[in-house]
Amino acid sequence: MEPEIFVIATPIGNLGDISFRAVETLKTVDFILCEDTRITSRLLKHYGIKKELVSFNAQSESRKINKVLERLRNDEVCALVSDAGTPTISDPGARLINEAIKKGIKITGIPGPNAAILGLSISGLPTDSFVFEGFLPQKKGRQKKLKELSTEKRTIVLYESTYRIEKIIKELVEYFPERFVVIHRELTKMHEETWRGYPSELMEKLPERKIKGEFVIIIAPINWVEK
Ligand code: SAM
């Protein structure tokens, strides 16, 4: 077999959301690079797959690239997966892929779930042109980025985690008071829900309890009005 990296999208919540080709490919590779071996083990167990898992996360990526490339040079084939969704999208792996391309290693993508695209596709907001910003900076540069984005004309797609969801909704009130917003929580999971409205309305809708989960935030284009 020629050396190859399969970049494989995995579920973002519902374990059924993985392609047939992804499952079949995971069965054939020599080893799987993954962020958290416990999370990927659960997925593999569900599909009856036994494979060597190699931990490959944001902290270890640069340290491990050479070791991975060395194994590929010895004609091994590997898969790259994330804890959830499409690898390299707000997840590690882009540097590995870049280095592998430079070494002439074949890269094959196996498409599947991505929280941003799923959230956008069911938001009801314009999707013909959008900007994906992923996570905003946590501290330094956050206000600057929000200010910059406040003049962005296209639909904006953001990721946010449990830790800062309340903070970001307050920031939406400050930086995007006139723009309609859709927030998806826990897509494809048991407690999936969607909140829609202008930022001040979303503030009012916030439940009393601590909000938990993973979120995709979609901000409508400037001057877009829900009719
Ligand atoms: N690579 C992933 C993808 O393709 O979507 C994204 C990984 S990023 C580290 C994790 C973030 O994606 C979460 O904090 C959340 O903003 C978003 N996300 C992932 N799964 C989600 C879900 N089921 N529902 C809502 N947002 C989700």
py3Dmol code that shows the C-alpha trace and the ligand (Angstrom):
import py3Dmol

protein = """\
ATOM      1  CA  MET A   1       0.000   0.000   0.000  1.00  0.00           C
ATOM      2  CA  GLU A   2       1.257   3.514  -0.697  1.00  0.00           C
ATOM      3  CA  PRO A   3       1.473   5.824   2.331  1.00  0.00           C
ATOM      4  CA  GLU A   4      -1.740   7.733   2.805  1.00  0.00           C
ATOM      5  CA  ILE A   5      -3.670   9.745   5.382  1.00  0.00           C
ATOM      6  CA  PHE A   6      -7.437   9.435   5.397  1.00  0.00           C
ATOM      7  CA  VAL A   7      -9.005  12.520   6.981  1.00  0.00           C
ATOM      8  CA  ILE A   8     -12.262  11.146   8.307  1.00  0.00           C
ATOM      9  CA  ALA A   9     -15.259  13.050   9.666  1.00  0.00           C
ATOM     10  CA  THR A  10     -16.947  11.421  12.669  1.00  0.00           C
ATOM     11  CA  PRO A  11     -20.235  12.148  14.507  1.00  0.00           C
ATOM     12  CA  ILE A  12     -20.831  15.388  16.447  1.00  0.00           C
ATOM     13  CA  GLY A  13     -23.155  13.672  18.913  1.00  0.00           C
ATOM     14  CA  ASN A  14     -25.304  10.974  17.362  1.00  0.00           C
ATOM     15  CA  LEU A  15     -23.101   7.910  16.793  1.00  0.00           C
ATOM     16  CA  GLY A  16     -25.204   6.957  13.769  1.00  0.00           C
ATOM     17  CA  ASP A  17     -23.932   9.986  11.840  1.00  0.00           C
ATOM     18  CA  ILE A  18     -20.916   8.440  10.121  1.00  0.00           C
ATOM     19  CA  SER A  19     -20.636   7.319   6.515  1.00  0.00           C
ATOM     20  CA  PHE A  20     -20.393   3.698   5.427  1.00  0.00           C
ATOM     21  CA  ARG A  21     -17.138   4.549   3.654  1.00  0.00           C
ATOM     22  CA  ALA A  22     -15.733   6.110   6.845  1.00  0.00           C
ATOM     23  CA  VAL A  23     -16.448   2.940   8.843  1.00  0.00           C
ATOM     24  CA  GLU A  24     -15.017   0.678   6.130  1.00  0.00           C
ATOM     25  CA  THR A  25     -11.865   2.819   5.885  1.00  0.00           C
ATOM     26  CA  LEU A  26     -11.322   2.876   9.661  1.00  0.00           C
ATOM     27  CA  LYS A  27     -11.283  -0.936   9.468  1.00  0.00           C
ATOM     28  CA  THR A  28      -8.469  -0.981   6.895  1.00  0.00           C
ATOM     29  CA  VAL A  29      -5.902   1.569   8.184  1.00  0.00           C
ATOM     30  CA  ASP A  30      -2.809   0.597  10.205  1.00  0.00           C
ATOM     31  CA  PHE A  31      -3.422   3.153  12.965  1.00  0.00           C
ATOM     32  CA  ILE A  32      -5.718   6.031  13.869  1.00  0.00           C
ATOM     33  CA  LEU A  33      -4.594   9.472  15.042  1.00  0.00           C
ATOM     34  CA  CYS A  34      -7.158  10.880  17.454  1.00  0.00           C
ATOM     35  CA  GLU A  35      -7.520  13.673  20.009  1.00  0.00           C
ATOM     36  CA  ASP A  36      -8.840  11.700  22.976  1.00  0.00           C
ATOM     37  CA  THR A  37      -8.369   7.937  22.774  1.00  0.00           C
ATOM     38  CA  ARG A  38     -11.333   7.345  25.156  1.00  0.00           C
ATOM     39  CA  ILE A  39     -13.744   9.191  22.850  1.00  0.00           C
ATOM     40  CA  THR A  40     -12.532   7.465  19.683  1.00  0.00           C
ATOM     41  CA  SER A  41     -12.527   4.058  21.460  1.00  0.00           C
ATOM     42  CA  ARG A  42     -16.238   4.518  22.166  1.00  0.00           C
ATOM     43  CA  LEU A  43     -16.916   5.150  18.451  1.00  0.00           C
ATOM     44  CA  LEU A  44     -14.795   2.179  17.352  1.00  0.00           C
ATOM     45  CA  LYS A  45     -16.446  -0.125  19.890  1.00  0.00           C
ATOM     46  CA  HIS A  46     -19.867   0.907  18.591  1.00  0.00           C
ATOM     47  CA  TYR A  47     -18.832  -0.228  15.088  1.00  0.00           C
ATOM     48  CA  GLY A  48     -16.871  -3.307  16.239  1.00  0.00           C
ATOM     49  CA  ILE A  49     -13.513  -1.919  15.075  1.00  0.00           C
ATOM     50  CA  LYS A  50     -10.228  -2.741  16.812  1.00  0.00           C
ATOM     51  CA  LYS A  51      -7.263  -0.540  15.842  1.00  0.00           C
ATOM     52  CA  GLU A  52      -4.154   1.026  17.296  1.00  0.00           C
ATOM     53  CA  LEU A  53      -5.026   4.533  18.525  1.00  0.00           C
ATOM     54  CA  VAL A  54      -2.320   7.203  18.634  1.00  0.00           C
ATOM     55  CA  SER A  55      -3.061  10.314  20.672  1.00  0.00           C
ATOM     56  CA  PHE A  56      -2.657  13.404  18.478  1.00  0.00           C
ATOM     57  CA  ASN A  57      -4.015  16.636  19.912  1.00  0.00           C
ATOM     58  CA  ALA A  58      -3.385  20.379  19.892  1.00  0.00           C
ATOM     59  CA  GLN A  59      -0.668  20.014  22.545  1.00  0.00           C
ATOM     60  CA  SER A  60       1.188  17.104  20.932  1.00  0.00           C
ATOM     61  CA  GLU A  61       0.689  17.852  17.202  1.00  0.00           C
ATOM     62  CA  SER A  62       4.027  19.537  16.449  1.00  0.00           C
ATOM     63  CA  ARG A  63       5.956  17.020  18.588  1.00  0.00           C
ATOM     64  CA  LYS A  64       4.367  14.020  16.881  1.00  0.00           C
ATOM     65  CA  ILE A  65       4.340  15.035  13.206  1.00  0.00           C
ATOM     66  CA  ASN A  66       7.787  13.588  12.437  1.00  0.00           C
ATOM     67  CA  LYS A  67       6.978  10.249  14.106  1.00  0.00           C
ATOM     68  CA  VAL A  68       3.772   9.954  12.098  1.00  0.00           C
ATOM     69  CA  LEU A  69       5.512  10.844   8.823  1.00  0.00           C
ATOM     70  CA  GLU A  70       8.200   8.263   9.586  1.00  0.00           C
ATOM     71  CA  ARG A  71       5.586   5.534   9.935  1.00  0.00           C
ATOM     72  CA  LEU A  72       3.968   6.636   6.673  1.00  0.00           C
ATOM     73  CA  ARG A  73       7.346   6.519   4.932  1.00  0.00           C
ATOM     74  CA  ASN A  74       7.438   2.841   5.953  1.00  0.00           C
ATOM     75  CA  ASP A  75       4.332   2.351   3.821  1.00  0.00           C
ATOM     76  CA  GLU A  76       1.788   2.525   6.618  1.00  0.00           C
ATOM     77  CA  VAL A  77      -1.648   4.072   6.126  1.00  0.00           C
ATOM     78  CA  CYS A  78      -3.353   6.087   8.834  1.00  0.00           C
ATOM     79  CA  ALA A  79      -6.614   7.847   9.594  1.00  0.00           C
ATOM     80  CA  LEU A  80      -6.943  11.235  11.258  1.00  0.00           C
ATOM     81  CA  VAL A  81     -10.105  11.808  13.279  1.00  0.00           C
ATOM     82  CA  SER A  82     -11.258  14.421  15.802  1.00  0.00           C
ATOM     83  CA  ASP A  83     -13.309  13.990  18.964  1.00  0.00           C
ATOM     84  CA  ALA A  84     -16.214  15.254  16.872  1.00  0.00           C
ATOM     85  CA  GLY A  85     -16.906  16.349  13.318  1.00  0.00           C
ATOM     86  CA  THR A  86     -14.453  17.168  10.575  1.00  0.00           C
ATOM     87  CA  PRO A  87     -10.748  17.049  11.488  1.00  0.00           C
ATOM     88  CA  THR A  88      -8.756  20.315  11.261  1.00  0.00           C
ATOM     89  CA  ILE A  89     -11.885  22.506  11.502  1.00  0.00           C
ATOM     90  CA  SER A  90     -11.223  24.221  14.873  1.00  0.00           C
ATOM     91  CA  ASP A  91      -9.327  20.993  15.578  1.00  0.00           C
ATOM     92  CA  PRO A  92      -5.726  19.748  15.160  1.00  0.00           C
ATOM     93  CA  GLY A  93      -4.235  18.235  12.008  1.00  0.00           C
ATOM     94  CA  ALA A  94      -3.755  21.051   9.466  1.00  0.00           C
ATOM     95  CA  ARG A  95       0.029  21.171  10.040  1.00  0.00           C
ATOM     96  CA  LEU A  96       0.360  17.410   9.697  1.00  0.00           C
ATOM     97  CA  ILE A  97      -1.534  17.474   6.406  1.00  0.00           C
ATOM     98  CA  ASN A  98       0.594  20.347   5.112  1.00  0.00           C
ATOM     99  CA  GLU A  99       3.842  18.515   5.997  1.00  0.00           C
ATOM    100  CA  ALA A 100       2.547  15.262   4.507  1.00  0.00           C
ATOM    101  CA  ILE A 101       1.622  16.983   1.219  1.00  0.00           C
ATOM    102  CA  LYS A 102       5.158  18.392   1.021  1.00  0.00           C
ATOM    103  CA  LYS A 103       6.534  14.850   1.454  1.00  0.00           C
ATOM    104  CA  GLY A 104       4.352  13.591  -1.404  1.00  0.00           C
ATOM    105  CA  ILE A 105       2.024  11.587   0.862  1.00  0.00           C
ATOM    106  CA  LYS A 106      -1.473  11.041  -0.476  1.00  0.00           C
ATOM    107  CA  ILE A 107      -4.309  12.750   1.439  1.00  0.00           C
ATOM    108  CA  THR A 108      -7.863  11.474   1.062  1.00  0.00           C
ATOM    109  CA  GLY A 109     -10.850  13.109   2.745  1.00  0.00           C
ATOM    110  CA  ILE A 110     -13.939  11.207   3.815  1.00  0.00           C
ATOM    111  CA  PRO A 111     -16.674  13.795   4.370  1.00  0.00           C
ATOM    112  CA  GLY A 112     -19.285  13.860   7.076  1.00  0.00           C
ATOM    113  CA  PRO A 113     -20.580  15.908  10.018  1.00  0.00           C
ATOM    114  CA  ASN A 114     -19.470  19.456  10.743  1.00  0.00           C
ATOM    115  CA  ALA A 115     -21.277  21.524  13.380  1.00  0.00           C
ATOM    116  CA  ALA A 116     -20.876  24.854  11.536  1.00  0.00           C
ATOM    117  CA  ILE A 117     -22.292  23.617   8.235  1.00  0.00           C
ATOM    118  CA  LEU A 118     -25.108  21.679   9.894  1.00  0.00           C
ATOM    119  CA  GLY A 119     -26.046  24.700  12.041  1.00  0.00           C
ATOM    120  CA  LEU A 120     -25.923  27.036   9.057  1.00  0.00           C
ATOM    121  CA  SER A 121     -27.930  24.689   6.852  1.00  0.00           C
ATOM    122  CA  ILE A 122     -30.847  24.574   9.316  1.00  0.00           C
ATOM    123  CA  SER A 123     -30.656  28.201  10.500  1.00  0.00           C
ATOM    124  CA  GLY A 124     -32.996  29.664   7.892  1.00  0.00           C
ATOM    125  CA  LEU A 125     -30.480  32.500   7.417  1.00  0.00           C
ATOM    126  CA  PRO A 126     -28.791  33.330   4.088  1.00  0.00           C
ATOM    127  CA  THR A 127     -26.170  30.691   3.262  1.00  0.00           C
ATOM    128  CA  ASP A 128     -24.994  31.876  -0.171  1.00  0.00           C
ATOM    129  CA  SER A 129     -22.052  33.704   1.377  1.00  0.00           C
ATOM    130  CA  PHE A 130     -20.815  33.427   4.957  1.00  0.00           C
ATOM    131  CA  VAL A 131     -17.745  33.792   7.131  1.00  0.00           C
ATOM    132  CA  PHE A 132     -16.654  31.080   9.554  1.00  0.00           C
ATOM    133  CA  GLU A 133     -14.742  32.458  12.544  1.00  0.00           C
ATOM    134  CA  GLY A 134     -14.805  29.380  14.798  1.00  0.00           C
ATOM    135  CA  PHE A 135     -13.937  30.260  18.413  1.00  0.00           C
ATOM    136  CA  LEU A 136     -13.350  33.921  19.246  1.00  0.00           C
ATOM    137  CA  PRO A 137     -10.108  34.599  21.132  1.00  0.00           C
ATOM    138  CA  GLN A 138     -10.764  33.836  24.813  1.00  0.00           C
ATOM    139  CA  LYS A 139      -9.169  36.957  26.293  1.00  0.00           C
ATOM    140  CA  LYS A 140      -6.593  38.999  24.387  1.00  0.00           C
ATOM    141  CA  GLY A 141      -7.978  40.283  21.098  1.00  0.00           C
ATOM    142  CA  ARG A 142     -11.581  39.255  21.800  1.00  0.00           C
ATOM    143  CA  GLN A 143     -13.044  42.791  21.904  1.00  0.00           C
ATOM    144  CA  LYS A 144     -11.024  43.789  18.821  1.00  0.00           C
ATOM    145  CA  LYS A 145     -12.332  40.770  16.891  1.00  0.00           C
ATOM    146  CA  LEU A 146     -15.934  41.476  17.945  1.00  0.00           C
ATOM    147  CA  LYS A 147     -15.588  45.090  16.814  1.00  0.00           C
ATOM    148  CA  GLU A 148     -14.133  43.963  13.471  1.00  0.00           C
ATOM    149  CA  LEU A 149     -16.962  41.449  12.960  1.00  0.00           C
ATOM    150  CA  SER A 150     -19.648  43.998  13.823  1.00  0.00           C
ATOM    151  CA  THR A 151     -19.141  45.545  10.367  1.00  0.00           C
ATOM    152  CA  GLU A 152     -18.971  42.189   8.533  1.00  0.00           C
ATOM    153  CA  LYS A 153     -21.800  42.170   5.971  1.00  0.00           C
ATOM    154  CA  ARG A 154     -22.121  38.405   5.458  1.00  0.00           C
ATOM    155  CA  THR A 155     -23.651  35.729   7.701  1.00  0.00           C
ATOM    156  CA  ILE A 156     -21.184  34.955  10.521  1.00  0.00           C
ATOM    157  CA  VAL A 157     -20.733  31.480  12.001  1.00  0.00           C
ATOM    158  CA  LEU A 158     -19.118  31.080  15.452  1.00  0.00           C
ATOM    159  CA  TYR A 159     -18.392  28.212  17.813  1.00  0.00           C
ATOM    160  CA  GLU A 160     -18.833  28.536  21.560  1.00  0.00           C
ATOM    161  CA  SER A 161     -18.496  26.170  24.502  1.00  0.00           C
ATOM    162  CA  THR A 162     -20.360  25.846  27.777  1.00  0.00           C
ATOM    163  CA  TYR A 163     -17.867  28.132  29.540  1.00  0.00           C
ATOM    164  CA  ARG A 164     -18.539  31.328  27.613  1.00  0.00           C
ATOM    165  CA  ILE A 165     -22.074  31.038  26.197  1.00  0.00           C
ATOM    166  CA  GLU A 166     -23.590  33.562  28.602  1.00  0.00           C
ATOM    167  CA  LYS A 167     -20.675  35.933  28.057  1.00  0.00           C
ATOM    168  CA  ILE A 168     -21.022  35.788  24.268  1.00  0.00           C
ATOM    169  CA  ILE A 169     -24.769  36.470  24.362  1.00  0.00           C
ATOM    170  CA  LYS A 170     -24.068  39.626  26.404  1.00  0.00           C
ATOM    171  CA  GLU A 171     -21.427  40.566  23.812  1.00  0.00           C
ATOM    172  CA  LEU A 172     -23.963  40.044  20.997  1.00  0.00           C
ATOM    173  CA  VAL A 173     -26.229  42.598  22.693  1.00  0.00           C
ATOM    174  CA  GLU A 174     -23.336  45.064  22.731  1.00  0.00           C
ATOM    175  CA  TYR A 175     -21.804  44.461  19.281  1.00  0.00           C
ATOM    176  CA  PHE A 176     -24.702  43.135  17.176  1.00  0.00           C
ATOM    177  CA  PRO A 177     -27.866  44.698  18.707  1.00  0.00           C
ATOM    178  CA  GLU A 178     -29.645  44.984  15.345  1.00  0.00           C
ATOM    179  CA  ARG A 179     -28.740  41.605  13.891  1.00  0.00           C
ATOM    180  CA  PHE A 180     -30.920  38.520  14.021  1.00  0.00           C
ATOM    181  CA  VAL A 181     -29.169  35.544  15.640  1.00  0.00           C
ATOM    182  CA  VAL A 182     -29.723  31.781  15.645  1.00  0.00           C
ATOM    183  CA  ILE A 183     -28.086  29.676  18.373  1.00  0.00           C
ATOM    184  CA  HIS A 184     -28.025  25.886  18.055  1.00  0.00           C
ATOM    185  CA  ARG A 185     -27.312  23.882  21.177  1.00  0.00           C
ATOM    186  CA  GLU A 186     -26.254  20.211  21.218  1.00  0.00           C
ATOM    187  CA  LEU A 187     -26.899  19.485  17.535  1.00  0.00           C
ATOM    188  CA  THR A 188     -27.823  15.847  16.805  1.00  0.00           C
ATOM    189  CA  LYS A 189     -27.911  15.072  20.569  1.00  0.00           C
ATOM    190  CA  MET A 190     -30.780  14.259  22.931  1.00  0.00           C
ATOM    191  CA  HIS A 191     -31.104  17.831  24.256  1.00  0.00           C
ATOM    192  CA  GLU A 192     -30.775  19.564  20.875  1.00  0.00           C
ATOM    193  CA  GLU A 193     -32.513  22.954  20.744  1.00  0.00           C
ATOM    194  CA  THR A 194     -32.443  26.192  18.768  1.00  0.00           C
ATOM    195  CA  TRP A 195     -32.941  29.754  19.996  1.00  0.00           C
ATOM    196  CA  ARG A 196     -33.821  32.482  17.467  1.00  0.00           C
ATOM    197  CA  GLY A 197     -34.141  36.232  17.936  1.00  0.00           C
ATOM    198  CA  TYR A 198     -32.396  39.573  18.305  1.00  0.00           C
ATOM    199  CA  PRO A 199     -29.656  39.551  20.970  1.00  0.00           C
ATOM    200  CA  SER A 200     -31.752  41.336  23.614  1.00  0.00           C
ATOM    201  CA  GLU A 201     -34.573  38.795  23.051  1.00  0.00           C
ATOM    202  CA  LEU A 202     -32.097  35.931  23.420  1.00  0.00           C
ATOM    203  CA  MET A 203     -30.904  37.403  26.727  1.00  0.00           C
ATOM    204  CA  GLU A 204     -34.481  37.301  27.979  1.00  0.00           C
ATOM    205  CA  LYS A 205     -34.945  33.716  26.783  1.00  0.00           C
ATOM    206  CA  LEU A 206     -31.863  32.488  28.667  1.00  0.00           C
ATOM    207  CA  PRO A 207     -32.922  29.859  31.187  1.00  0.00           C
ATOM    208  CA  GLU A 208     -32.350  30.482  34.924  1.00  0.00           C
ATOM    209  CA  ARG A 209     -30.290  27.299  35.198  1.00  0.00           C
ATOM    210  CA  LYS A 210     -26.638  27.145  34.129  1.00  0.00           C
ATOM    211  CA  ILE A 211     -26.640  26.503  30.388  1.00  0.00           C
ATOM    212  CA  LYS A 212     -24.542  23.535  29.353  1.00  0.00           C
ATOM    213  CA  GLY A 213     -23.529  22.093  26.013  1.00  0.00           C
ATOM    214  CA  GLU A 214     -21.879  22.930  22.741  1.00  0.00           C
ATOM    215  CA  PHE A 215     -23.095  25.795  20.603  1.00  0.00           C
ATOM    216  CA  VAL A 216     -23.063  27.098  17.046  1.00  0.00           C
ATOM    217  CA  ILE A 217     -23.963  30.773  16.770  1.00  0.00           C
ATOM    218  CA  ILE A 218     -25.152  32.186  13.457  1.00  0.00           C
ATOM    219  CA  ILE A 219     -25.422  35.955  13.019  1.00  0.00           C
ATOM    220  CA  ALA A 220     -27.558  37.179  10.108  1.00  0.00           C
ATOM    221  CA  PRO A 221     -26.126  39.524   7.458  1.00  0.00           C
ATOM    222  CA  ILE A 222     -26.363  43.269   8.081  1.00  0.00           C
ATOM    223  CA  ASN A 223     -29.870  44.563   7.249  1.00  0.00           C
ATOM    224  CA  TRP A 224     -31.375  41.051   7.065  1.00  0.00           C
ATOM    225  CA  VAL A 225     -34.839  41.077   8.600  1.00  0.00           C
ATOM    226  CA  GLU A 226     -36.915  38.044   9.624  1.00  0.00           C
ATOM    227  CA  LYS A 227     -40.327  38.519   7.988  1.00  0.00           C
TER     228      LYS A 227
END
"""
ligand_1 = """\
27
SAM
N -14.299 19.738 14.150
C -15.574 20.042 14.723
C -16.606 20.219 13.602
O -16.373 19.724 12.500
O -17.646 20.802 13.827
C -15.499 21.238 15.655
C -14.594 21.005 16.825
S -14.523 22.338 17.958
C -13.186 21.847 18.988
C -15.860 22.049 19.034
C -16.943 23.091 18.903
O -17.763 22.806 17.774
C -17.892 23.141 20.095
O -17.404 23.943 21.167
C -19.130 23.752 19.459
O -18.990 25.141 19.313
C -19.101 23.094 18.066
N -19.843 21.814 18.137
C -19.350 20.575 18.040
N -20.335 19.659 18.162
C -21.484 20.355 18.338
C -22.853 19.993 18.519
N -23.229 18.724 18.565
N -23.762 20.981 18.650
C -23.407 22.289 18.621
N -22.123 22.685 18.447
C -21.179 21.738 18.313
"""
view = py3Dmol.view(width=600, height=400)
view.addModel(protein, "pdb")
view.setStyle({"model": 0}, {"cartoon": {"style": "trace"}})
view.addModel(ligand_1, "xyz")
view.setStyle({"model": 1}, {"stick": {}})
view.zoomTo()
view.show()
